[in-house]
C-alpha cells in the first residue's frame, strides 16, 4: 500500500513563496499540476493539508480519479479569516470517518482539526489520521494526538504536516508510540528525503508518515520526483508499507 502526504498551500503553487499561500491565487492549471504529481506515485491514499475548501478537494478527486473526504478547521478560522482544512484522496473503501479537534481557543474558536478515517487493508482495519499542527502550542497538540491514538482502534497510520524538525524534542513522546517511515525504509530515496527535507526553500523536514513498526513493515519512502517539486512550498512525501 502506498501512502502519501502533501501540504498543498491552498493550490497556490510556489508563487511568492515568502508570502502566505492563502493570499495567492489558485487555478485549474495549478490544481492539474498537483493532480499530475499525485498520479505520478499512484498512491492508495493521500493526506492533504492547507486545502482551501471542500470544492477544491472534490476537484482534485475528479482530476486524480480518486475519492475525497474533507473537513475544515474550527469555525474561528472561517469567521475571522477564511475557510481551510484537511482532506484525504483515496482509492479505498472507507468504513467510517470522523474529525477530532486537537487545538482550540475557547475565546476565539480558532484551532486545528484532525481528519480520521478507517479502512480494511488485507482483512485488517487500519486507522489513518491526518493532522496539520499549528506553530503555537505544539506540545499540547501532540499530547492531544496521543490521546486520540489511545482512544482509537489500532493499527494506526498518522501523517501530515507537524511543523517540527525530525530532531525536535517535541516529537519524542510520539516516537515512543510510532516510528518515522523515513527512518524505517533505509533506502536511497529515504536517505534523500532525510538529507533535503520536505520544504522547497530549506533542508527542513515538516511532513511525516508514522506507523507502528510492530504492525507495519516499510519497503520504501521518498519524495516526489523533481519535476513535481514546484507544486507547493512543501514536497510531497510517500511511503510503501505492508502489514506484517
C-alpha positions in Angstrom: 0.0 0.0 0.0 1.3 3.4 -0.9 0.6 6.3 1.4 1.3 10.0 0.7 1.1 13.3 2.5 1.2 16.8 0.9 0.7 20.3 2.3 -0.7 21.8 -1.0 -0.5 25.5 0.0 -4.2 26.1 -1.0 -3.3 25.2 -4.6 -1.3 28.3 -5.0 2.0 26.7 -6.1 5.3 28.3 -5.2 4.3 31.8 -6.4 5.6 34.4 -4.0 6.9 31.6 -1.7 7.8 34.1 1.0 4.2 35.3 1.3 1.2 33.4 2.8 -0.3 30.9 0.4 -3.8 31.9 1.2 -3.2 35.3 -0.3 -2.1 33.8 -3.7 -4.3 32.7 -6.5 -5.1 29.2 -7.5 -6.2 28.0 -10.9 -7.1 24.9 -12.8 -3.6 24.8 -14.1 -2.1 24.7 -10.6 -4.6 22.0 -9.5 -3.8 19.9 -12.6 -0.1 20.1 -11.6 -1.0 18.8 -8.1 -3.1 16.0 -9.6 -0.3 15.0 -12.0 2.1 14.9 -9.1 -0.2 12.7 -7.1 -0.8 10.4 -10.0 2.9 10.1 -10.6 3.3 7.9 -7.5 0.0 6.1 -7.8 -1.0 6.2 -4.1 -3.8 4.4 -2.4 -4.4 7.2 0.0 -3.2 10.8 0.2 -3.4 13.2 3.2 -3.7 16.8 2.1 -3.2 19.9 4.3 -4.0 23.5 3.5 -7.0 22.6 1.3 -8.9 25.8 0.5 -12.4 24.2 0.8 -14.5 21.2 0.0 -14.9 22.2 -3.6 -11.1 22.2 -4.1 -10.9 18.8 -2.5 -13.6 17.4 -4.8 -11.9 19.0 -7.9 -8.7 17.2 -7.0 -10.5 14.0 -6.6 -12.0 14.4 -10.1 -8.6 15.3 -11.6 -6.9 12.3 -10.0 -9.7 9.8 -10.5 -9.8 9.3 -6.7 -12.4 9.8 -4.0 -12.2 12.6 -1.4 -13.3 13.5 2.1 -12.7 17.0 3.6 -13.0 18.7 6.9 -12.5 22.4 7.8 -10.5 23.6 10.8 -12.6 25.1 13.7 -15.0 27.9 13.0 -12.8 30.8 14.1 -10.7 30.5 11.0 -13.8 30.7 8.8 -15.4 33.6 10.6 -12.3 35.8 11.2 -10.1 34.8 8.3 -11.1 32.2 5.7 -12.1 28.6 5.4 -9.4 25.9 5.0 -8.9 22.4 6.2 -7.7 18.8 5.6 -8.6 16.2 3.0 -8.0 12.6 2.1 -7.9 11.5 -1.5 -8.2 7.7 -1.7 -8.9 4.7 -3.8 -10.0 2.7 -0.8 -13.4 1.8 0.6 -13.7 3.9 3.8 -15.6 2.1 6.6 -16.1 5.3 8.7 -14.7 8.8 9.1 -14.6 11.4 11.8 -13.0 14.7 12.8 -11.4 15.4 16.1 -10.2 18.8 17.5 -6.5 18.8 18.6 -6.3 22.5 19.4 -9.0 25.0 20.3 -9.0 28.5 21.7 -12.4 28.8 23.5 -12.3 32.5 23.4 -11.9 32.9 19.6 -12.9 29.5 18.3 -9.6 29.2 16.5 -8.0 25.8 16.4 -7.0 22.8 14.5 -8.9 19.6 13.5 -7.6 16.2 12.7 -9.3 14.0 10.0 -9.7 10.3 10.8 -10.7 7.5 8.5 -10.7 3.7 8.8 -10.5 1.2 6.0 -9.8 -2.5 5.6 -6.3 -3.5 4.5 -5.6 -7.2 4.0 -8.5 -8.1 6.3 -7.3 -5.7 9.0 -9.0 -2.5 9.9 -6.4 0.4 9.7 -7.0 3.9 11.1 -5.5 6.8 9.2 -5.2 10.2 11.0 -4.4 13.4 9.0 -3.0 16.3 11.0 -1.6 19.8 10.5 -0.1 21.3 13.7 -0.3 25.0 14.4 3.1 26.7 15.1 1.9 27.6 18.6 1.3 25.1 21.5 2.7 22.2 19.6 3.3 20.2 22.8 -0.4 20.4 23.6 -1.4 19.3 20.1 0.9 16.3 20.2 -0.4 15.4 23.6 -4.0 15.5 22.2 -2.9 13.4 19.2 -1.5 10.8 21.7 -4.9 10.9 23.5 -6.6 10.4 20.1 -4.4 7.4 19.4 -5.2 5.9 22.8 -9.0 6.3 22.1 -8.8 4.9 18.6 -8.6 1.4 17.2 -5.1 0.3 16.1 -3.2 -0.2 13.9 -2.6 3.4 13.1 -1.0 5.5 10.3 -0.5 9.1 11.4 0.5 11.5 8.7 0.6 15.2 7.8 2.5 18.5 8.5 3.9 18.5 12.0 5.8 21.8 11.7 8.7 20.1 13.6 12.2 19.2 12.5 12.9 15.5 12.8 15.3 16.1 15.8 12.7 18.3 17.6 12.3 17.1 21.2 8.5 17.7 20.8 8.4 14.6 18.7 9.9 12.4 21.5 6.6 11.4 23.0 5.2 10.4 19.6 8.3 8.3 18.9 7.6 6.2 21.9 4.4 5.0 20.2 5.0 5.2 16.4 8.0 5.2 14.1 9.0 7.5 11.2 8.7 5.6 7.9 11.6 7.6 6.5 13.8 6.1 9.2 12.5 2.6 8.7 12.9 2.4 4.9 16.7 2.7 4.8 16.8 3.2 1.0 18.5 5.7 -1.3 15.2 7.6 -1.7 14.6 7.7 2.1 18.1 9.0 2.6 17.5 11.7 0.1 14.3 12.7 2.0 16.3 12.8 5.2 19.0 14.9 3.6 17.0 17.5 1.8 13.8 17.6 3.8 10.3 18.3 2.7 10.4 22.1 2.3 11.3 23.7 -1.1 13.3 26.6 0.3 15.1 24.9 3.1 16.5 21.5 4.1 14.0 21.0 6.9 11.5 18.2 7.3 8.0 19.1 8.3 6.0 16.3 6.7 5.8 12.7 8.1 4.2 9.4 7.9 4.2 7.5 11.2 3.4 3.8 11.7 3.6 1.1 14.4 6.8 -0.8 13.5 5.4 -3.9 15.1 2.4 -3.9 12.8 3.8 -2.4 9.6 6.9 -3.0 7.5 8.2 -0.2 5.3 9.6 -1.1 1.9 10.2 2.4 0.5 9.9 6.0 1.5 10.7 9.1 -0.5 9.9 12.4 -2.1 8.0 13.3 -5.3 10.3 13.3 -8.3 12.0 16.6 -9.1 9.6 17.7 -11.9 6.8 17.6 -9.3 8.5 19.6 -6.5 7.2 23.0 -7.5 3.5 22.4 -6.8 3.8 23.8 -3.3 6.3 25.1 -0.8 6.2 21.6 0.6 7.4 18.5 -1.3 5.1 15.5 -1.3 6.3 12.6 0.7 5.2 9.0 0.3 5.9 5.5 1.9 5.2 2.0 0.8 4.0 -0.1 3.7 2.6 -3.6 4.3 1.0 -5.2 7.3 3.2 -7.9 8.9 
